Amino acid sequence: MRHVLKRAGTGTAVFLTWAGLMAGVAGLTGCTGEETFMEGKSRASGDTIRITPEDGAKGIGRTDRIEVRVPDGRLERVEVTQVEDATPTELPGEISEDGRSWTPEKGAMVALAAKYSVDAVAVDARGRRSARHTTFTTTVPTHRFIGYFSPENRSTVGTGMIISFDFNRKIRDRAAVERAIKITSQPPVEVVGHWFGDDRLDFRPQEYWKPDTRVGIELNLRDVQASPGVFGIQQKTVGFTIGRSQVSLVDAEEHTMKVWRDGEVVSTVPITAGGPKTTTYNGKMVVTELYDVTRMDGRTVGFGGEYDIKDVPHAVRLTTSGTFLHGNYWAPADTFGSKNVSHGCVGLRDVKGGGADTPAGWFFDRTLIGDVVEVANSRDRVVAADNGLGGWNLNWERWKAGSALR
């Protein structure tokens, strides 16, 4: 299988690999088939990837310890990347001779007021891979605030992309902060902000972006007072491009997914959705992360120890809470297109290790961050607008009502 890690996050200091990273632990999330889980459960001896600092850690200093370690097996690859500025910057480091640990090169230090992603893949003695993804943010100077945002600068994304900012401090003067962020596009379209609480601000147009649109983001936050005595430090211009249009519709009752490309149906794929007790959200969800392989542990999304699969292939994140569309090699082939057995994810037929010619591999290779996957006819509620990039589930009037400038 391909081992090209397509990160996206949701909120990275200046660009989180896809608004997705939004809170994301792509390496420890997800769901799997409840009827056939045990036959797919990996017990690779080298699958316990320990990462320091812990996932979601904040205020990491320049001299604090950064390390990736496995108790046995070996590390195959480790990437520690700053996803904020004009282009993502990798923290140089090396894997030890015995393959058990990774540490930064001597003298290499993290940047201040930045967000980092850590992506590691380990292999055990039998060649079985496991993966883990975490994020951490470094310390921000006292009395300063910063916005971690997605998508990445110079990226090409799907037509459903929502620009999302996560702030490291609570914003009291929302109007001042929103006014300091200017979104432009070519061709021109009205783009409006919507606040979710006092630390997240998303932007979107009324309808999906048109293909080939170029979007610019001007951050004029330097010296903007967000709260008493707290001022911004960012002053930069970044941008991204809208690619082709791809929208997919999952019908949970029909057990199918239709994929539209530029307005035409290009494929109808058999799927399995959430089972009767663990249904899949309805509504429009935006792809925020892409992983060729990832770990899915039910304990990270409130399911206890019902499943823990270390090598889920072709994983496409749809929500922050752990909804994925992913490859499934452990369920019988006749499950897809006939039954709903997952813990809330959408499963596509795949093979162990991930196959390029399987339904999951086909979809993964044709998907961009920012593509829309809509679920219908599931016996569940519509996904919340702030769960991942779910803002398309609000009509335009409700969306505009969430702006501090209106």
Secondary structure, 3 states (H helix, E strand, C coil): CCCCCCCCCCCCECCCCHHHHCCCCCCCCCCCCCCCHHHHCCCCCCCCCEEECCCCEEEECCCCCCEEECCCCEEEEEEEEECCCCCCEECCEEECCCCCEEEECCCCCCCCCCEEEEEEEEECCCCCEEEEEEEEEECCCCCEECEEEECCCCCEECCCCCEEEEECCCCCCHHHHHHCEEEEEECCCCEEEEECCCCEEEEEECCCCCCCCEEEEEEECECCEEECCEEECCEEEEEEEECCCEEEEEECCCCEEEEEECCEEEEEEEEECECCCCCCCEEEEECCEEEEEEEEEHHHHCCCCCCEEEEEEEEEECCCCCCEEEEECCCCHHHCCCCCCECCCEEEECCCCCCCCCHHHHHHHCCCCCCEEEEECCCCCECCCCCCCCHHHCCHHHHHHCCCCC
